[in-house]
Amino acid sequence: MTDINALHDPERTLVMGVLNITEDSFSDGGLWLDPDKAREHGVAMMNDGADLIDIGAESTRPGAKRVSEHDELARVTGAVRALLEHDAVLSIDTTRSSVALAALNEGAQIINDVSGGQLDPELPHVVADHDCLYIVQHWRGWLAGGKGGVPDADTSVYEHGVLRDVKDELMRQVDAVLAAGVKPERVIIDPGLGFSKPGIEHNLPLLAGLESFEETGYPVLIGQSRKRFITAMLQEAGIDEPSMEDRDSMTAALSALCAEHGAWAVRVHDVPRSVAAVHAGALWRRFR
């Protein structure tokens, strides 16, 4: 049985391994759609040192098509059942209350909602009814070319600066989920790197200002792995066509910095690099 209080307030930065059971995620779409391969990849990440496995069955990249509720439910619950047999601590990356409810009933411990409670107003109520953690991510809506409806033409304008605006907007989202009954001691916040934040100038101020988010009193998840700004950073360093290994190395470097600044967890695709990086960051933090 997972100690939810200890999970909310760990003694070190955790490593969250990404398990995308999707056709069209940017870097690993289609690789883990087969249930056996999904289970094997989840177990492999645990063996590599992942503290948490984040299961997602719907891509959130710009232009991705929505997965049907039926397909998302089937993919997520199948993976949850398979990985709980290996005593995994599971986070469910979903914006649907029905998927969250099914996964929690199966035994998942965390709901990771990239819309931060805005897409499905019932989702915070589902979380409130279960003794689970809720990751509330900063979110301004689907990007242009996104999932249907009328997308915003440009959601990446920050009138008062990206750090101030993201923090203020994220805290309003937290207030809303608290009003829905979610306990403060179950909330994790996520500044949403890459979501309405396409460039280096949008994302690095949030990482440099990590302690500003920590001052809210909520643990902070950072999901920098393989985002577009990682590629841009590598290109600025003179690597014109970065490989996946290049992107994972840069991701790990940022994982070390996040751990040194006390992040709750880093969400990554390449677990071994970030496990080592987080350890280095923790040592740096101890002796600084």
Order of alpha helices (4+ residues) and beta strands (2+ residues): alpha-beta-alpha-beta-alpha-beta-alpha-beta-alpha-beta-alpha-beta-alpha-alpha-beta-alpha-alpha-beta-alpha
